Amino acid sequence: MQGADARTGRSPRPPQVREAAPRGATRRRAEPDARRQSLIEATMRVLARAGANGASVRAIAQEAGVSPGLVGHYFTGIDALIAETYTHVDAMVTRALDAAVAAAPPQPRARLEAFVTASFTAPIAQPALLATWIAFWSLVTSQPQIARQHDDQYAGYRARLEHLLRETGVAEADLRHAAIAVTALVDGLWLELCLSPQCFSGEEAGAIARRFLGTVCGDTVGE
């Protein structure tokens, strides 16, 4: 018997082949994530256009082109959807900042400057994103979940900033105040740049920030 086992006379069992998952199954698994993402993006657009007061399940469903019932299928309510959108927007900003640092030269000062000045270019510096942030900020005093997210997100930003400042040689005792000061400067420049882009450019905002970093880092380096 060809291929038989010499001791048993039985043919060897063919190797088991694991069947690949049908393409339709993969697509079905991806569809819920895509639907959730589309609802989050619709929420961003509604918040930017109508503010927090105009963000309702019905308005977001209409923006996404789905039924209000579908929104309820993925989110427990409008508060949960807005909180998830806040998380998504923060993650988008964080990715942009991290990408700027990764693309910078390896010197600590260059990495710090890249992190700080990334807020003055797209995708962070744009009026639509500012309008969305304003909607989130308006909920900080009335929505405990949004307040917690706000605190966590700013704490994360300052922690990354402290790390970069530490690498440039800023003393440990000065890190916290330095990070708060730089954060305040960045927020102010970013806000004015988005509100009144005709007053100064992103390049000018970057130059101002780099000059301020010179005072924080103990040198007089300008641009």
Short mmCIF file of the C-alpha atoms (twelve columns), coordinates in Angstrom:
data_MODEL
# 
_entry.id   MODEL 
# 
loop_
_atom_site.group_PDB 
_atom_site.id 
_atom_site.type_symbol 
_atom_site.label_atom_id 
_atom_site.label_alt_id 
_atom_site.label_comp_id 
_atom_site.label_asym_id 
_atom_site.label_seq_id 
_atom_site.Cartn_x 
_atom_site.Cartn_y 
_atom_site.Cartn_z 
_atom_site.pdbx_PDB_model_num 
ATOM 1   C CA . MET A 1   0.000   0.000  0.000  1 
ATOM 2   C CA . GLN A 2   1.633   3.170  -1.204 1 
ATOM 3   C CA . GLY A 3   2.462   5.570  1.621  1 
ATOM 4   C CA . ALA A 4   1.296   3.054  4.311  1 
ATOM 5   C CA . ASP A 5   2.874   3.029  7.757  1 
ATOM 6   C CA . ALA A 6   5.375   0.143  7.881  1 
ATOM 7   C CA . ARG A 7   4.237   -0.934 11.370 1 
ATOM 8   C CA . THR A 8   0.452   -0.647 11.070 1 
ATOM 9   C CA . GLY A 9   -0.166  -0.947 7.351  1 
ATOM 10  C CA . ARG A 10  -2.420  2.096  7.563  1 
ATOM 11  C CA . SER A 11  -2.167  5.045  5.284  1 
ATOM 12  C CA . PRO A 12  -1.007  8.214  7.018  1 
ATOM 13  C CA . ARG A 13  -3.754  10.691 7.783  1 
ATOM 14  C CA . PRO A 14  -3.645  13.696 5.491  1 
ATOM 15  C CA . PRO A 15  -2.536  16.895 7.146  1 
ATOM 16  C CA . GLN A 16  -5.369  19.015 8.416  1 
ATOM 17  C CA . VAL A 17  -5.853  22.230 6.537  1 
ATOM 18  C CA . ARG A 18  -7.424  25.114 8.402  1 
ATOM 19  C CA . GLU A 19  -10.014 26.742 6.257  1 
ATOM 20  C CA . ALA A 20  -9.667  30.462 5.768  1 
ATOM 21  C CA . ALA A 21  -12.476 32.608 7.084  1 
ATOM 22  C CA . PRO A 22  -14.896 33.580 4.336  1 
ATOM 23  C CA . ARG A 23  -14.383 37.066 3.015  1 
ATOM 24  C CA . GLY A 24  -17.912 37.944 3.981  1 
ATOM 25  C CA . ALA A 25  -17.219 37.119 7.635  1 
ATOM 26  C CA . THR A 26  -14.247 39.487 7.738  1 
ATOM 27  C CA . ARG A 27  -16.313 42.180 6.135  1 
ATOM 28  C CA . ARG A 28  -19.161 41.657 8.620  1 
ATOM 29  C CA . ARG A 29  -16.749 41.991 11.549 1 
ATOM 30  C CA . ALA A 30  -15.382 45.250 10.111 1 
ATOM 31  C CA . GLU A 31  -18.798 46.780 9.491  1 
ATOM 32  C CA . PRO A 32  -19.624 47.615 13.152 1 
ATOM 33  C CA . ASP A 33  -16.302 49.442 13.585 1 
ATOM 34  C CA . ALA A 34  -16.915 51.378 10.374 1 
ATOM 35  C CA . ARG A 35  -20.421 52.320 11.506 1 
ATOM 36  C CA . ARG A 36  -19.166 53.488 14.912 1 
ATOM 37  C CA . GLN A 37  -16.477 55.548 13.212 1 
ATOM 38  C CA . SER A 38  -18.976 57.123 10.827 1 
ATOM 39  C CA . LEU A 39  -21.152 58.151 13.785 1 
ATOM 40  C CA . ILE A 40  -18.147 59.682 15.573 1 
ATOM 41  C CA . GLU A 41  -17.188 61.633 12.468 1 
ATOM 42  C CA . ALA A 42  -20.789 62.804 12.063 1 
ATOM 43  C CA . THR A 43  -20.733 63.958 15.692 1 
ATOM 44  C CA . MET A 44  -17.588 65.977 15.032 1 
ATOM 45  C CA . ARG A 45  -19.277 67.743 12.122 1 
ATOM 46  C CA . VAL A 46  -22.444 68.466 14.104 1 
ATOM 47  C CA . LEU A 47  -20.474 69.792 17.079 1 
ATOM 48  C CA . ALA A 48  -18.393 72.021 14.811 1 
ATOM 49  C CA . ARG A 49  -21.467 73.373 13.037 1 
ATOM 50  C CA . ALA A 50  -24.105 73.554 15.785 1 
ATOM 51  C CA . GLY A 51  -22.181 73.334 19.056 1 
ATOM 52  C CA . ALA A 52  -22.999 71.142 22.028 1 
ATOM 53  C CA . ASN A 53  -26.579 72.426 22.263 1 
ATOM 54  C CA . GLY A 54  -27.254 71.350 18.684 1 
ATOM 55  C CA . ALA A 55  -25.819 67.853 19.085 1 
ATOM 56  C CA . SER A 56  -28.691 65.413 19.466 1 
ATOM 57  C CA . VAL A 57  -29.146 61.784 18.497 1 
ATOM 58  C CA . ARG A 58  -31.545 62.851 15.740 1 
ATOM 59  C CA . ALA A 59  -29.187 65.513 14.362 1 
ATOM 60  C CA . ILE A 60  -26.219 63.148 14.361 1 
ATOM 61  C CA . ALA A 61  -28.228 60.337 12.799 1 
ATOM 62  C CA . GLN A 62  -29.366 62.690 10.053 1 
ATOM 63  C CA . GLU A 63  -25.777 63.842 9.492  1 
ATOM 64  C CA . ALA A 64  -24.593 60.228 9.244  1 
ATOM 65  C CA . GLY A 65  -27.515 59.218 7.041  1 
ATOM 66  C CA . VAL A 66  -28.797 56.543 9.419  1 
ATOM 67  C CA . SER A 67  -31.800 56.041 11.693 1 
ATOM 68  C CA . PRO A 68  -31.722 57.302 15.304 1 
ATOM 69  C CA . GLY A 69  -32.184 53.703 16.384 1 
ATOM 70  C CA . LEU A 70  -28.815 52.777 14.882 1 
ATOM 71  C CA . VAL A 71  -27.115 55.416 17.022 1 
ATOM 72  C CA . GLY A 72  -28.699 53.824 20.085 1 
ATOM 73  C CA . HIS A 73  -27.451 50.426 18.948 1 
ATOM 74  C CA . TYR A 74  -23.813 51.534 19.209 1 
ATOM 75  C CA . PHE A 75  -23.972 54.146 21.984 1 
ATOM 76  C CA . THR A 76  -26.009 54.310 25.168 1 
ATOM 77  C CA . GLY A 77  -26.937 57.936 24.547 1 
ATOM 78  C CA . ILE A 78  -25.784 61.307 23.314 1 
ATOM 79  C CA . ASP A 79  -23.455 61.816 26.296 1 
ATOM 80  C CA . ALA A 80  -21.633 58.550 25.576 1 
ATOM 81  C CA . LEU A 81  -21.328 59.426 21.896 1 
ATOM 82  C CA . ILE A 82  -19.892 62.872 22.627 1 
ATOM 83  C CA . ALA A 83  -17.446 61.396 25.160 1 
ATOM 84  C CA . GLU A 84  -16.272 58.851 22.592 1 
ATOM 85  C CA . THR A 85  -15.900 61.622 20.038 1 
ATOM 86  C CA . TYR A 86  -13.801 63.619 22.505 1 
ATOM 87  C CA . THR A 87  -11.523 60.601 22.921 1 
ATOM 88  C CA . HIS A 88  -11.266 60.235 19.142 1 
ATOM 89  C CA . VAL A 89  -10.355 63.894 18.595 1 
ATOM 90  C CA . ASP A 90  -7.713  63.786 21.336 1 
ATOM 91  C CA . ALA A 91  -6.214  60.643 19.789 1 
ATOM 92  C CA . MET A 92  -6.102  62.354 16.396 1 
ATOM 93  C CA . VAL A 93  -4.227  65.331 17.874 1 
ATOM 94  C CA . THR A 94  -1.866  63.035 19.784 1 
ATOM 95  C CA . ARG A 95  -1.006  61.123 16.610 1 
ATOM 96  C CA . ALA A 96  -0.194  64.379 14.827 1 
ATOM 97  C CA . LEU A 97  2.073   65.525 17.676 1 
ATOM 98  C CA . ASP A 98  3.828   62.166 17.897 1 
ATOM 99  C CA . ALA A 99  4.335   62.099 14.130 1 
ATOM 100 C CA . ALA A 100 5.931   65.560 14.254 1 
ATOM 101 C CA . VAL A 101 8.363   64.441 16.970 1 
ATOM 102 C CA . ALA A 102 9.193   61.233 15.088 1 
ATOM 103 C CA . ALA A 103 9.985   63.212 11.937 1 
ATOM 104 C CA . ALA A 104 12.218  65.723 13.750 1 
ATOM 105 C CA . PRO A 105 16.005  65.464 14.018 1 
ATOM 106 C CA . PRO A 106 17.153  63.407 17.026 1 
ATOM 107 C CA . GLN A 107 18.472  66.359 19.030 1 
ATOM 108 C CA . PRO A 108 16.338  67.000 22.173 1 
ATOM 109 C CA . ARG A 109 15.739  70.658 21.348 1 
ATOM 110 C CA . ALA A 110 14.574  69.814 17.820 1 
ATOM 111 C CA . ARG A 111 12.170  67.191 19.175 1 
ATOM 112 C CA . LEU A 112 10.765  69.665 21.707 1 
ATOM 113 C CA . GLU A 113 10.265  72.345 19.066 1 
ATOM 114 C CA . ALA A 114 8.576   69.879 16.739 1 
ATOM 115 C CA . PHE A 115 6.129   68.870 19.463 1 
ATOM 116 C CA . VAL A 116 5.273   72.461 20.349 1 
ATOM 117 C CA . THR A 117 4.995   73.904 16.844 1 
ATOM 118 C CA . ALA A 118 2.955   71.024 15.420 1 
ATOM 119 C CA . SER A 119 -0.124  72.705 16.919 1 
ATOM 120 C CA . PHE A 120 0.233   75.543 14.426 1 
ATOM 121 C CA . THR A 121 -0.170  73.413 11.294 1 
ATOM 122 C CA . ALA A 122 -2.822  71.089 9.908  1 
ATOM 123 C CA . PRO A 123 -4.490  68.921 11.005 1 
ATOM 124 C CA . ILE A 124 -4.446  70.621 14.428 1 
ATOM 125 C CA . ALA A 125 -4.651  74.272 13.392 1 
ATOM 126 C CA . GLN A 126 -7.955  74.434 11.529 1 
ATOM 127 C CA . PRO A 127 -11.201 76.292 12.315 1 
ATOM 128 C CA . ALA A 128 -13.366 73.152 12.180 1 
ATOM 129 C CA . LEU A 129 -11.293 71.470 14.868 1 
ATOM 130 C CA . LEU A 130 -11.405 74.609 17.002 1 
ATOM 131 C CA . ALA A 131 -15.218 74.653 16.770 1 
ATOM 132 C CA . THR A 132 -15.321 71.038 17.901 1 
ATOM 133 C CA . TRP A 133 -13.007 71.757 20.841 1 
ATOM 134 C CA . ILE A 134 -15.141 74.734 21.880 1 
ATOM 135 C CA . ALA A 135 -18.158 72.430 22.008 1 
ATOM 136 C CA . PHE A 136 -16.238 70.046 24.248 1 
ATOM 137 C CA . TRP A 137 -15.021 72.861 26.495 1 
ATOM 138 C CA . SER A 138 -18.582 74.127 26.923 1 
ATOM 139 C CA . LEU A 139 -19.480 70.773 28.493 1 
ATOM 140 C CA . VAL A 140 -16.602 70.614 30.990 1 
ATOM 141 C CA . THR A 141 -18.539 72.364 33.752 1 
ATOM 142 C CA . SER A 142 -21.758 70.393 33.238 1 
ATOM 143 C CA . GLN A 143 -20.618 66.904 32.207 1 
ATOM 144 C CA . PRO A 144 -18.403 65.075 34.751 1 
ATOM 145 C CA . GLN A 145 -17.244 62.578 32.113 1 
ATOM 146 C CA . ILE A 146 -16.098 65.347 29.792 1 
ATOM 147 C CA . ALA A 147 -14.402 67.115 32.730 1 
ATOM 148 C CA . ARG A 148 -12.472 63.948 33.579 1 
ATOM 149 C CA . GLN A 149 -11.451 63.495 29.960 1 
ATOM 150 C CA . HIS A 150 -10.326 67.110 29.756 1 
ATOM 151 C CA . ASP A 151 -8.158  66.723 32.856 1 
ATOM 152 C CA . ASP A 152 -6.696  63.408 31.668 1 
ATOM 153 C CA . GLN A 153 -5.934  64.687 28.185 1 
ATOM 154 C CA . TYR A 154 -4.213  67.847 29.360 1 
ATOM 155 C CA . ALA A 155 -2.282  65.865 31.954 1 
ATOM 156 C CA . GLY A 156 -1.090  63.541 29.192 1 
ATOM 157 C CA . TYR A 157 -0.028  66.480 27.030 1 
ATOM 158 C CA . ARG A 158 1.897   68.083 29.886 1 
ATOM 159 C CA . ALA A 159 3.536   64.767 30.773 1 
ATOM 160 C CA . ARG A 160 4.862   64.381 27.229 1 
ATOM 161 C CA . LEU A 161 5.982   67.996 27.278 1 
ATOM 162 C CA . GLU A 162 7.767   67.534 30.615 1 
ATOM 163 C CA . HIS A 163 9.610   64.528 29.193 1 
ATOM 164 C CA . LEU A 164 10.824  66.554 26.211 1 
ATOM 165 C CA . LEU A 165 11.793  69.495 28.426 1 
ATOM 166 C CA . ARG A 166 13.715  67.159 30.720 1 
ATOM 167 C CA . GLU A 167 15.690  65.869 27.738 1 
ATOM 168 C CA . THR A 168 16.788  69.435 26.924 1 
ATOM 169 C CA . GLY A 169 18.210  69.849 30.429 1 
ATOM 170 C CA . VAL A 170 15.435  71.740 32.235 1 
ATOM 171 C CA . ALA A 171 15.826  71.164 35.970 1 
ATOM 172 C CA . GLU A 172 13.447  68.682 37.569 1 
ATOM 173 C CA . ALA A 173 12.160  71.311 40.001 1 
ATOM 174 C CA . ASP A 174 11.213  73.581 37.093 1 
ATOM 175 C CA . LEU A 175 9.530   71.020 34.843 1 
ATOM 176 C CA . ARG A 176 5.951   71.362 36.059 1 
ATOM 177 C CA . HIS A 177 5.796   75.148 35.840 1 
ATOM 178 C CA . ALA A 178 7.655   75.142 32.536 1 
ATOM 179 C CA . ALA A 179 5.203   72.675 31.031 1 
ATOM 180 C CA . ILE A 180 2.222   74.709 32.260 1 
ATOM 181 C CA . ALA A 181 3.695   77.896 30.806 1 
ATOM 182 C CA . VAL A 182 4.464   76.331 27.422 1 
ATOM 183 C CA . THR A 183 1.018   74.730 27.287 1 
ATOM 184 C CA . ALA A 184 -0.638  78.078 27.974 1 
ATOM 185 C CA . LEU A 185 1.429   79.741 25.246 1 
ATOM 186 C CA . VAL A 186 0.609   77.021 22.714 1 
ATOM 187 C CA . ASP A 187 -3.106  77.126 23.533 1 
ATOM 188 C CA . GLY A 188 -3.212  80.903 23.219 1 
ATOM 189 C CA . LEU A 189 -1.369  80.999 19.909 1 
ATOM 190 C CA . TRP A 190 -3.398  78.092 18.535 1 
ATOM 191 C CA . LEU A 191 -6.670  79.727 19.546 1 
ATOM 192 C CA . GLU A 192 -5.811  83.071 17.956 1 
ATOM 193 C CA . LEU A 193 -4.420  81.382 14.852 1 
ATOM 194 C CA . CYS A 194 -7.664  79.479 14.314 1 
ATOM 195 C CA . LEU A 195 -9.903  82.454 15.143 1 
ATOM 196 C CA . SER A 196 -7.980  85.138 13.254 1 
ATOM 197 C CA . PRO A 197 -5.552  83.555 10.771 1 
ATOM 198 C CA . GLN A 198 -5.173  86.912 9.042  1 
ATOM 199 C CA . CYS A 199 -3.416  88.348 12.125 1 
ATOM 200 C CA . PHE A 200 -0.376  86.063 11.982 1 
ATOM 201 C CA . SER A 201 0.703   82.860 10.273 1 
ATOM 202 C CA . GLY A 202 1.520   79.422 11.557 1 
ATOM 203 C CA . GLU A 203 5.162   80.134 10.803 1 
ATOM 204 C CA . GLU A 204 5.062   83.256 12.981 1 
ATOM 205 C CA . ALA A 205 3.373   81.318 15.776 1 
ATOM 206 C CA . GLY A 206 6.149   78.750 15.545 1 
ATOM 207 C CA . ALA A 207 8.818   81.430 15.706 1 
ATOM 208 C CA . ILE A 208 7.209   82.975 18.795 1 
ATOM 209 C CA . ALA A 209 7.003   79.579 20.480 1 
ATOM 210 C CA . ARG A 210 10.616  78.700 19.690 1 
ATOM 211 C CA . ARG A 211 11.775  82.034 21.079 1 
ATOM 212 C CA . PHE A 212 9.862   81.376 24.289 1 
ATOM 213 C CA . LEU A 213 11.348  77.881 24.507 1 
ATOM 214 C CA . GLY A 214 14.743  79.568 24.455 1 
ATOM 215 C CA . THR A 215 13.915  81.333 27.720 1 
ATOM 216 C CA . VAL A 216 12.541  78.146 29.266 1 
ATOM 217 C CA . CYS A 217 15.544  76.079 28.245 1 
ATOM 218 C CA . GLY A 218 18.000  78.709 29.400 1 
ATOM 219 C CA . ASP A 219 19.332  79.973 26.062 1 
ATOM 220 C CA . THR A 220 18.634  82.725 23.583 1 
ATOM 221 C CA . VAL A 221 18.027  80.634 20.502 1 
ATOM 222 C CA . GLY A 222 15.427  82.218 18.270 1 
ATOM 223 C CA . GLU A 223 14.249  80.640 15.062 1 
# 
